[in-house]
Every structure is written in C-alpha cells, then in structure tokens.
Amino acid sequence: MSSRRRRGRCECWDLPAEVSIVGKVREITRAILAAWGLAESIDDVELMVDELVGNAVVHGQGPIRLLLRLEPATAERSSDQALVCEVTDTSPVMPRRSGTPARRDDEDGRGLWIVEHLAEAFGVRPTECGKVVWFRYGLHTERAPS
C-alpha cells in the first residue's frame, strides 16, 4: 500500500484488493480526519469509506485507489466545506442499490444505502479502466478545521 500527499488537504492510497485491507483503511481514515481537525465527523465518514472499500474488494477488481479530499465551500452547497471520498477499482460493473434492505441484518445493498443516507451527495462514474464510487460529506463551520 502506498500513500502520497497532493496539494492542499488531499490523501490518496493505492490498495490491494484484499479483505484484510478494509481494517487498515478504517485506521487510515480515522488518523487523517483527526489530523485535519474533523474528529466530530470520524464515525460517519469511517463507516462510508469502509462500505465503499469493502464493496470494491468484494465486488470489484484490484487494484483499488482511495482518495480523501477536503473541498472549500461553494455557493451551491449548504455546508461550509465538504470531505470527498473516491474509491476506484478496475471492474466496469456498476454497483446497484437494491433499495432499502429488507431486514437490519440484510447485507445485500446495505452499504450503498448507508452511504446514500449519510452523504450530502453520492454517485458512480465510469472511467477508462473501471469506475469511481464517490461521496461528498458536508462539514459545517463548527466541524471545519481552522
């Protein structure tokens, strides 16, 4: 697994498509959000990142890329800032939300349903070599780093 810092508040990792990486991704996410002063957002964001990376490992094809980026406020958004997460894999198969899970313990479609309901925005876009599944999580002034 490799990490590199980009300009501003952006981190990117290339990950193997192995189930064991999901736990490591949770640790990385918590550490980055804490370093960025976003401790109040850790639980929601960690859960969504976990779901997207887990889906890429189970249903996609490696390698997997995880990107976390802090975006400034815009006039179009209700939040002051936003955290964007992108998970890229090389499978061209687009994920499908299966609606609301039938039961609380129903795994089929649960991850994307969680992301859709916690995120400010969520989507999937094809790439030349696969797809990117992403979410934007709104951060308000009291949560934003100084």
Protein Blocks (a to p, Z undefined) as FASTA:
>chain_A
ZZdddehjdddddddddfklmmmmmmmmmmmmmmnopmmmmmmmmmmmmmmmmmmmmmmc
cddddddddddddfkbmbfbdcddddddfbfbdcddebjafbfklmghklmmmmmmmpmb
dcddddfklcaddddddddfklpcZZ
